[in-house]
C-alpha cells in the first residue's frame, strides 16, 4: 500500500468512529412561564433553570404560552412519555396554528426537532431547529442549544461549511468555551481539511478538558496531524493513547500506520509483531501491512517470507491470491533463494491480471540458463498481454531449449 493510500485509510478509520460529540442538552423548554427545563426531559416544576450561557449578550425574550397552553402541555406530555411520533404530530399542529404566538411556535419546533431526531429524520430535525432559531422567541438556553444541535446535525450530514458557520455564530454570541464545543469545531475544521485551524481548536479543547478529555478527541487530533503530514506529532498522540490502552487493536493498527508513514519501519514492525504474537493479527490487511513493511526494509526479506508463510498456514492469506504469492516470489528472489523464487513465481504468474509476472519468471529462468522453460514462460507472458512484448520476443528468439 502506498503512503498516500495508507494515509487516507488511516484517517477514514479514525473519523468513521466519530458521530456527534454530544447530543442536545434539554432542548425542550417547559411551557410554563418560568421556562424550567431538565436534561433530556421537560419539567413543569417550579424554580429557575440553570443559566447555561451567562456571557451571552442576547437579551432573552419573555415568551410564554398563550391561547394554546393546553395543546402545549399535551404535546409536552407526549414527548416526556417517549411518544415521539405523536409528540411531533402535536408540535406540527401548533406550528401550523394561526393562533400560536412566536414562543409557542418556537417551542413546538424544539419538541418536533427532538422527536424527528429520535426517528432518525435529521433533515426534518434541522428544519425544525432552524425555524426555532429564526423565530428568536426562546430563552437563551433553548435558543443556543438549538443552534448547537443544528451545527452537530449539519456536521453529521457532511454539511461542513454550514456546520462551521452555525457553530461560529453559537460561539461568538455565547462566548462559551467548553472543551466539547472547541472539539466539535476542531472536528468540523478537520473535515474541511483546514488542518492548522483544526489542530489549534482540538488542542485547546483537549488541554482545557485535562483528565476529562475523551479518547475520541485525541484520535481526531491524531488524524489532523497525520493528514497534515506531521506523522511525528501524530505518533506522540497515538503513543499517549496506546499507553492507556495497550491492547486496543484498532489503536495499535493506527499506530503502526503512523510509524510507517513516518518512515519508522522498525517501530511499525515491532508493534505488528507484538500483535501477531498475541494473536491480534487476524485479517489479511494486517498481514499484508506487516510483510510489505518487511519488504520495504533493507535485508528483511526472510522475515517477510516467514510472515507470508504464517499467513498461508493460518488461512488468513489465501494461497489463491496474487499479491501474497508475488510478494513471496520477490522476497525469495531478493534474498538469493532462486529455486524457491522460481516456484513462487510459477504460482503467482497464472494469478496475475497480465503477463508481467510470467515475463519476470522467464527472465529468472533465462538467468539460470533454463532456456526451454524461459521460452515457455515468455510465450505465456505474451498470451496474457504485455506493455513491452518485445522483451518476451527476445527470450523466444534465444537459441537452445
C-alpha positions in Angstrom: 0.0 0.0 0.0 1.4 3.4 -0.9 1.9 6.1 1.8 -0.9 8.2 0.3 -3.4 5.3 0.3 -2.3 4.3 3.8 -2.8 7.9 4.9 -6.3 8.1 3.6 -7.2 4.6 5.0 -6.0 5.7 8.5 -7.9 9.0 8.6 -11.0 7.3 7.4 -10.7 4.6 10.0 -10.3 7.2 12.8 -13.1 9.5 11.7 -15.5 6.8 11.0 -15.9 6.1 14.7 -17.0 9.6 15.4 -20.6 10.6 15.5 -21.8 13.5 17.5 -19.6 14.5 20.4 -22.7 15.5 22.4 -26.4 15.2 21.9 -28.6 18.2 22.6 -28.9 19.2 26.2 -32.5 19.6 27.3 -33.6 21.3 24.1 -37.2 21.1 25.2 -38.1 24.0 27.4 -41.1 23.9 29.8 -44.2 25.7 28.5 -44.7 27.2 32.0 -43.9 30.9 32.5 -40.6 30.1 34.3 -39.1 28.2 31.3 -37.8 25.4 33.6 -36.1 22.5 31.8 -34.2 19.3 32.6 -31.7 17.3 30.6 -33.5 15.2 28.0 -36.9 15.7 29.6 -39.0 18.8 30.1 -40.4 19.6 33.5 -43.2 21.7 34.9 -41.8 22.0 38.4 -41.3 25.5 39.8 -37.8 27.0 40.0 -35.4 28.7 37.7 -33.4 26.7 35.2 -29.6 26.9 35.3 -28.3 29.6 33.0 -26.1 27.8 30.6 -24.8 30.8 28.7 -24.2 33.5 31.3 -21.9 35.5 29.0 -24.3 35.7 26.1 -25.1 39.3 25.0 -28.5 38.3 23.7 -31.4 39.6 25.8 -33.8 36.7 26.1 -37.4 37.5 25.1 -40.0 36.9 27.8 -42.0 34.4 25.8 -44.7 32.3 27.3 -47.6 30.0 26.4 -50.8 31.8 25.5 -54.0 30.5 23.9 -52.5 27.2 23.1 -51.3 26.4 26.6 -53.4 23.2 26.9 -52.1 22.0 23.5 -48.6 22.8 24.5 -49.0 20.8 27.7 -50.4 17.8 25.8 -47.5 17.9 23.3 -45.1 18.1 26.2 -46.6 15.1 28.0 -46.4 13.1 24.8 -42.7 14.0 24.4 -42.0 13.2 28.1 -43.7 9.8 27.7 -41.4 9.0 24.8 -44.3 9.0 22.3 -42.2 10.8 19.7 -44.4 10.3 16.6 -47.4 11.6 18.5 -45.4 14.5 20.0 -44.2 15.5 16.6 -47.7 15.5 15.2 -48.9 17.6 18.1 -46.0 20.0 17.5 -46.7 20.3 13.8 -50.3 21.2 14.6 -49.1 24.0 16.9 -46.6 25.3 14.3 -49.4 25.5 11.7 -51.9 27.1 14.1 -52.5 30.8 13.3 -53.4 31.4 16.9 -49.9 30.3 18.1 -47.6 33.1 19.2 -43.8 33.1 18.4 -42.9 31.4 21.6 -45.4 28.6 21.2 -44.2 28.0 17.6 -40.5 28.1 18.6 -41.1 25.7 21.5 -43.1 23.4 19.3 -40.3 23.4 16.7 -37.9 22.4 19.5 -40.1 19.4 20.5 -40.5 18.5 16.9 -36.8 18.6 16.3 -36.1 16.3 19.2 -38.9 13.9 18.0 -37.6 13.9 14.5 -34.0 13.2 15.6 -35.3 10.3 17.7 -36.9 9.0 14.5 -33.6 9.3 12.5 -35.2 12.1 10.4 -32.2 14.5 10.6 -33.4 16.6 7.6 -36.6 17.4 9.4 -34.8 17.9 12.7 -32.5 20.5 11.1 -35.5 22.3 9.5 -37.3 22.5 12.9 -34.2 23.7 14.6 -33.6 26.5 12.1 -37.2 27.6 12.4 -36.9 27.7 16.2 -33.8 29.8 15.9 -35.3 32.2 13.3 -38.3 32.8 15.5 -35.9 34.2 18.1 -38.5 33.7 20.9 -36.9 31.1 23.2 -34.8 31.9 26.3 -31.1 31.7 25.9 -30.8 28.1 27.0 -33.3 26.9 24.4 -32.2 29.3 21.6 -28.5 28.4 21.8 -28.9 24.7 22.5 -31.0 24.6 19.3 -28.1 26.3 17.5 -25.5 23.9 18.9 -27.6 20.9 18.0 -28.1 22.2 14.4 -24.4 22.6 14.0 -23.8 19.0 15.0 -26.5 17.6 12.7 -25.1 19.6 9.8 -21.7 18.1 10.6 -23.2 14.6 10.7 -24.8 15.2 7.3 -21.4 16.3 5.8 -22.6 19.9 5.6 -19.3 21.1 7.0 -19.3 24.7 5.8 -22.8 25.2 7.1 -21.9 23.5 10.4 -18.9 25.7 10.8 -20.9 28.9 10.2 -23.6 27.8 12.7 -21.1 26.8 15.3 -19.1 30.1 14.9 -22.3 32.1 15.4 -23.0 30.0 18.5 -19.6 30.6 19.9 -19.5 34.2 19.0 -22.8 35.0 20.6 -22.5 32.9 23.7 -18.8 33.4 24.4 -18.8 29.8 25.5 -15.5 28.0 25.7 -16.5 24.5 26.9 -14.0 21.8 25.8 -16.6 19.9 23.9 -17.6 23.0 21.8 -14.0 23.6 20.8 -13.5 19.9 19.9 -16.6 19.9 17.7 -15.2 23.0 16.0 -11.9 21.2 15.5 -13.7 18.2 14.1 -15.6 20.3 11.6 -12.3 22.1 10.6 -10.6 18.7 10.2 -13.3 17.6 7.8 -12.9 20.8 5.8 -9.2 19.9 5.6 -8.3 23.1 7.5 -5.7 21.2 9.4 -3.8 24.0 11.2 -7.0 25.6 12.5 -8.4 22.1 13.4 -5.3 21.3 15.4 -5.4 24.6 17.3 -9.1 24.1 18.2 -8.6 20.5 19.2 -5.6 21.1 21.3 -7.3 24.0 23.1 -10.3 21.8 23.8 -8.3 18.8 24.9 -5.9 20.9 27.1 -8.8 22.7 28.8 -10.6 19.4 29.5 -7.5 17.9 31.1 -8.1 14.5 32.6 -11.7 14.6 31.3 -10.6 14.7 27.6 -12.2 11.8 25.7 -10.0 9.3 23.7 -12.1 10.1 20.6 -11.0 13.7 20.8 -7.4 12.6 20.8 -8.0 10.4 17.8 -9.3 13.4 15.7 -6.2 15.3 16.7 -4.0 12.3 15.7 -5.8 12.2 12.3 -5.3 16.0 11.8 -1.6 15.7 12.5 -1.4 12.7 10.2 -3.3 14.3 7.3 -1.2 17.5 7.6 2.0 15.4 7.0 3.1 15.6 10.7 3.4 11.9 11.4 5.8 12.5 14.3 3.2 14.6 16.1 0.5 12.1 15.3 2.8 9.4 16.8 3.1 11.3 20.0 -0.7 11.5 20.4 -1.1 7.8 19.4 1.6 6.7 21.9 -0.1 8.5 24.7 -3.4 6.8 23.9 -1.7 3.5 23.5 -0.1 3.8 26.9 -3.5 3.9 28.4 -5.0 1.2 26.2 -2.1 -1.1 25.2 -4.3 -3.9 23.9 -6.6 -1.8 21.8 -6.3 -3.4 18.4 -7.7 -0.5 16.3 -5.4 1.9 18.0 -2.4 -0.4 17.5 -3.2 -0.7 13.8 -3.4 3.1 13.6 -0.2 3.5 15.5 1.6 1.0 13.1 0.3 3.0 10.1 1.6 6.2 11.6 5.0 4.7 12.1 5.1 3.5 8.5 4.1 7.0 7.3 6.9 8.5 9.4 9.4 6.0 7.9 9.9 4.4 11.3 9.6 0.8 10.0 11.4 -0.7 12.9 8.8 0.6 15.3 5.9 -0.4 13.0 7.4 -3.9 12.7 7.9 -4.3 16.4 4.3 -3.3 17.1 2.8 -5.5 14.5 5.0 -8.5 15.6 3.8 -7.9 19.2 0.2 -8.1 17.9 1.0 -11.2 15.8 2.5 -12.9 18.9 -0.7 -12.0 20.9 -3.0 -13.4 18.2 -4.2 -9.9 17.4 -3.3 -10.0 13.7 -6.4 -11.7 12.4 -7.1 -10.3 8.9 -5.5 -10.2 5.5 -4.9 -6.4 5.6 -2.8 -6.6 8.8 -0.6 -9.4 7.4 -0.1 -7.5 4.1 1.0 -4.4 6.1 3.5 -6.5 8.0 5.1 -8.3 5.1 5.1 -5.2 3.0 6.9 -3.3 5.7 9.5 -6.0 5.9 9.9 -5.9 2.1 10.4 -2.1 2.4 13.1 -2.5 5.0 16.6 -3.5 4.0 17.6 -7.1 4.4 14.3 -8.2 5.8 13.2 -10.5 3.0 13.5 -13.6 5.1 11.2 -12.1 7.8 8.7 -11.2 5.1 8.7 -14.8 3.9 8.0 -16.1 7.4 5.0 -13.8 7.7 3.6 -14.8 4.4 4.1 -18.5 5.1 2.5 -18.0 8.5 -0.5 -16.2 6.9 -0.9 -19.1 4.4 -0.7 -21.7 7.2 -3.4 -19.9 9.3 -5.6 -19.3 6.3 -5.5 -15.5 6.8 -3.7 -15.1 3.5 -5.1 -17.1 0.6 -2.8 -19.2 -1.5 -5.1 -18.5 -4.5 -4.5 -14.7 -4.2 -2.0 -13.0 -6.5 -0.5 -10.4 -4.2 0.9 -12.6 -1.4 2.3 -15.1 -3.9 4.0 -12.3 -5.8 5.4 -10.8 -2.6 6.7 -14.3 -1.6 8.4 -14.7 -5.0 10.0 -11.3 -4.8 11.2 -12.0 -1.2 12.8 -15.3 -2.3 14.5 -13.7 -5.3 15.9 -10.7 -3.4 17.2 -13.0 -0.6 19.0 -15.1 -3.3 16.8 -18.1 -2.8 16.4 -18.6 -6.6 14.9 -22.1 -6.7 12.2 -21.1 -4.2 11.7 -17.8 -6.1 11.1 -19.8 -9.3 8.5 -22.0 -7.6 6.7 -19.0 -6.1 6.7 -17.1 -9.4 5.1 -20.2 -11.0 2.3 -19.9 -8.5 1.9 -16.2 -8.8 2.1 -15.9 -12.6 -1.2 -17.6 -13.5 -3.0 -15.4 -11.0 -1.6 -12.2 -12.5 -4.0 -9.9 -14.4 -1.4 -9.6 -17.2 1.7 -11.3 -18.4 4.3 -9.2 -16.5 4.8 -11.9 -13.8 5.3 -14.6 -16.4 7.9 -12.3 -18.0 9.8 -11.9 -14.7 9.7 -15.7 -14.4 11.1 -16.0 -17.9 13.9 -13.6 -17.1 14.9 -15.6 -14.0 14.8 -18.9 -15.9 17.0 -17.4 -18.6 19.5 -16.2 -16.0 19.6 -19.7 -14.6 20.2 -21.0 -18.2 16.9 -22.8 -18.3 16.2 -21.6 -21.9 13.4 -24.0 -22.7 11.5 -23.1 -19.6 12.2 -19.5 -20.1 10.7 -19.6 -23.6 7.6 -21.3 -22.3 7.1 -18.6 -19.7 7.8 -15.9 -22.2 5.1 -17.3 -24.5 2.6 -17.3 -21.6 3.6 -13.7 -20.9 2.7 -12.7 -24.5 -0.6 -14.7 -24.3 -1.7 -12.8 -21.2 -0.6 -9.4 -22.5 2.5 -7.2 -22.0 3.2 -3.5 -22.1 6.5 -4.2 -24.0 6.1 -7.5 -25.8 9.5 -7.2 -27.4 11.2 -8.2 -24.2 9.4 -11.6 -24.3 10.1 -11.9 -28.0 13.9 -11.5 -27.3 13.7 -14.5 -25.0 11.7 -16.5 -27.5 14.4 -15.7 -30.1 17.2 -17.3 -27.9 19.0 -20.3 -29.3 18.6 -23.5 -27.4 15.9 -25.1 -25.4 
